[in-house]
Amino acid sequence: MPEAPMITLKPTDISLELKNKKKLQFIEDVTSNADEVQKKVLEEILSRNAYVEYLQRHGLNGHTDRETFKKTMPVITYEDIQPYIDRIANGETSPILCSKPISEFLTSSGTSGGERKLMPTIEEELGRRSLLYSLLMPVMSQFVPGLDKGKGMYFLFTKSEAKTPGGLVARPVLTSYYKSSHFKDRPFDPYTNYTSPNETILCPDSYQSMYSQLLCGLCQHNEVLRVGAVFASGFIRAIRFLEKHWPLLCNDIRNGTINPQITDQSVREAVMKILKPDPKLADFIEAECSKDSWQGIITSLWPNTKYVDVIVTGTMSQYIPTLDYYSNGLPLVCTMYASSECYFGVNLKPLCKPSEVSYTLIPTMAYFEFLPVHRNNGVNDSISVPKSLNEKEQQELVDLVDVKLGQEYELVVTTYAGLHRYRVGDVLRVAGFKNKAPQFNFICRKNVVLSIDSDKTDEVELQNAVKNAVNHLLPFGATLAEYTSYADTTTIPGHYVLYWELSLNGTTPIPPSVFEDCCLTIEESLNSVYRQGRVCDKSIGPLEIKIVEPGTFDKLMDYAISLGASINQYKTPRCVKFAPIIELLNSRAVSSYFSPKCPKWLPGHKQWSNKN
């Protein structure tokens, strides 16, 4: 990268440079002393929570050392602590999991029994999250200088929230952060200087929020140095929204007025501080958006953009070709690794290829352990992680500094907010080390077969949904011989596609409305995160069933065997991603049906609506 030109530093530049140095030194210090920091973190968590019910019940008896902790405390999943979580949600205030009061629940995109998991959190965790955010730009500035001289155009959104029967708020982690004073009342910082005013981000109506954020981003197009969203899918939705609504946006910019569809008064006022009549800019946007091809539209409309900041690891990697198309191959940057349970780490080489992204876990965030993962070298090279661990498997867990290069592990965390040896469900591979701290590639979320946005559908859930749907076929003497599925992201929003091969024993033809009912029944049977994506966030399109010719799944098996699969071990994959297999299935599709309407969805958990 060429050296930055020699310029005289203003006092603000010097203080920013000092701030950056301090943050980078913090990363050096905690990664150089990773084991000592981890030991201290565990001691701190256990000493402050010594008398909470959960630790007492397992007989930890105030011990804070690693050895006793590992011998005494079991490695757990959400189902193990759900009874404790439910008691807190129902209003119990005694120290059940944590000595500090639970301030709210963070709703995970992972589900249990079809409902979002509830992760306990405490007020001080916001400070830890803010710390991780504060490391991102000092790291980035080492690779892309001058980012403090312009703005970031980030499409950030809040999602709906609910109250538990005991009165605690339950909402996604990012909604919690954006609504906190850490975000809303942040002091001016050139690195958190966004084109979107807070009011547009906090607007609960997704259409008004997206429209107003795009309008502000277009008005300030020459100041934008970086663009992004949380997930790749969200950023592509913003570009598709622009494709659909650019004439309205141009009209607003030309006249300096806001479309009457934007009814939120606080949003209108915030936008009017930015929006001024600019016919020249409107003509420019109109000329660019009227072109036959939208290839490179990001660099056309926002010409000073240096990179696209979105998550493109895990299932989000399916969006990389689309992002490359719209951005003219700008660097795709994944800056951090976080979840509802805990914020984990940062990418110290942000300009690397998406396939090479690795995250350095920051040892102050929580106490980390790692459960070795083994692959079944069968057809799908699937990952084998036991649901519950026996005594021997519990002893296999290793500490942060003891992981081995190239080995895959499931992440296990002990947090300040009351999770003790909790299996997050993420599978990571050790890619290298920063000083003593390991760096991990994110491999996958355990057991997920389908995902479009933040939804995660596993094989068991898909199987149950299909089982419910095929009941519609019984009156016609039809049964389902075989099926598989595919997350189709060529449409925006993406949608689930199921390929069905039927055995027809009856003579009555099956009307299209029956297959549409099958689509809707599957959607109604899927978890609340999927249904929220369909109903409220509009981030997932209607589910599609494609009926394929008889014998299609035999052809699928022949193809797998031709690639070296063992005929004895072959079983139909319940989800396919490999392009030639999708082509084979599509070439044999004889008809296609979509869900006729959205499934039912309400904020909060089903059981709460009976109590509130």
C-alpha positions, 0 to 999 in steps of 0.5 A: 500500500502506498505511503500516506502523503506527508501532512502536518498533523493537527492537534485532533490528529495527534490525539487520534493517533495516540488513542489508536496507539493505546488501543493497539497496545492493549491488543498487544498486552492482552494477547501476550499475556493471554493465559494470565488474563484468562486465569484472572477473568475466571477468578473474577467471575467466580469470586463475584458469583460465589454465592449464586444458586447455580454455582452453589447447587453444583458444589463449587463452594466459593472455589475460583481456581481453574482445576476445581471449576473444570472438575465441578462444573458441567459443560452445558447447552441452553436446555440445561439452564432453561429452567433457571432462565425461565425463573428469571424471565418470570420475575425471580430476582434472587441471584440465580445465575449471576450476583449482579441483577440481570438487566435484560435478555438478549434474544439469540438467532439460535432457537430452542423449541422453536423460540429464540433463546434468551441470553442473560446480560448485565449492565456492565456488558455494554462496556465490554461490547463498546471496548471491542467496537473501539478496537476495530478502527485503530486496527483498520487504520493501519491498513486504510489511512485517512478514514477519520476524514469522512463518514461511514454509510452503514445500514443499521436497524433495530428489531422488535422487542418484547417484555418477559412476564417478569417485566424484563426487556427481551431483544436482539443484542444489536437493538440493545446496543443501538438503544443504549447511551453507549451508542445514542449519546456517544461523544463525537468520534471520527470513526463513528461518524455515520451518514445515518442520524440516530433517529433513522437507525432507531426508527422501528418501521423497516421501510422508513428506516431503510428509505431515510438511511439511503436518502441521507447516504446519497445526500452525503455521497462524496463524504462516504469512505466506507459502506456496510451493514451487519450481515452481507444479506442486509447490505444487499437488501439495501442495494435492492431497495435502492433499485426499486425506490431510486426515483422517489429518492431522486425526487426528494433530493431534487426538491429538498422534500421528504416523501410523505410515506415517511411519517415518523416525525423524529426521522423527518426532522433529522433528515431535513437537517441534511437534505437540501434541494440539489437537482445536480445530484438528483440528475447524477443519481438518476443517470447512474441508476438508469443504466442497464447494468448495476455492476459497480453501482457502489463505486459509481454513487459513492466514489470515495468508498474504500471497502465494504464492511459486512460479515461474509463468513459462515453462511454469509459467504453465499453473498460474496459474488453479488457483493463483488458485482455491486462493488466492483471488487472492493475489499470485503471486510469482516471486522469482528466476531460476536454473538448474543452470548458474548462478544469474542474477538477482532480480525487483525488482518481486515483486508484479507480475502473472505476465505482467509478471515480469522478472528483473534479472541480478546482474552478479557471478554470472557473465559474461553474453553474449546471442545475438540470436534471430529469429522465423519469422513462420509459423503458430507464430511459432516461435523460430529459434536455430541449433544451431551458430553460424558465425563471423558469428553468433558475432560477433553476441553482445552484452554485458550492458549492450549489449542492446536494449529489446524484443529477444529473446536466448538467454543465454550464460554463462561461469561460475567453475565451468568453463563458457565461452561456454555456451548455456543454452538460455533465450530472454529478452526485454529488458523494461527496465533497473535502472540499467545492468543489463537486466531480462528476461522469461523467454520459453521454453526453446528447443525444448521442446514438452511440460513438466509439472514439471521435464521438458522434451521436445522435438520430435525426442525426441517424434517418436522415441518415437512412431516406436517406439510405432507398431511395435505397430500394424503387425501390425494393418495400421494406420499413424499418419496424423497426431499432435499432443500436449498437456500436460494440467495439469487433472489433478494430477499433469499428464500428456502427451496424444497425439492420434492419427489412424490409417489402418486397412488391416487388418480385425482390430480393435486390442485396447486392450492394444496402445494401452496398450503404445504408451503405455508404449513412448512413456514408455520412449523419453522422457528420464530426467527424464520417467521420474524424474517418473513413477517416483520423484517422482510429479510426472507422471501416466500418458501418454494416447493419444486416438484421433481420428476420420478427418479430424480433422487436416484440420479442424485445418488448416481452423481454422488457415487460418481464423485467417490461417495460410497454406495453403502454410506450414501444417504440423501443430503437434506440440504444441498449447496453444490452448484452442479447438484442444484442444476441437476435438481432444477433441470428435473423440476416439473412444477413450482409453488410458493407460500401464498401468504406470511406465516403467523408471528408475534414478538416474544415467546408464545407462552408469554402471551398467555401471561401478559 
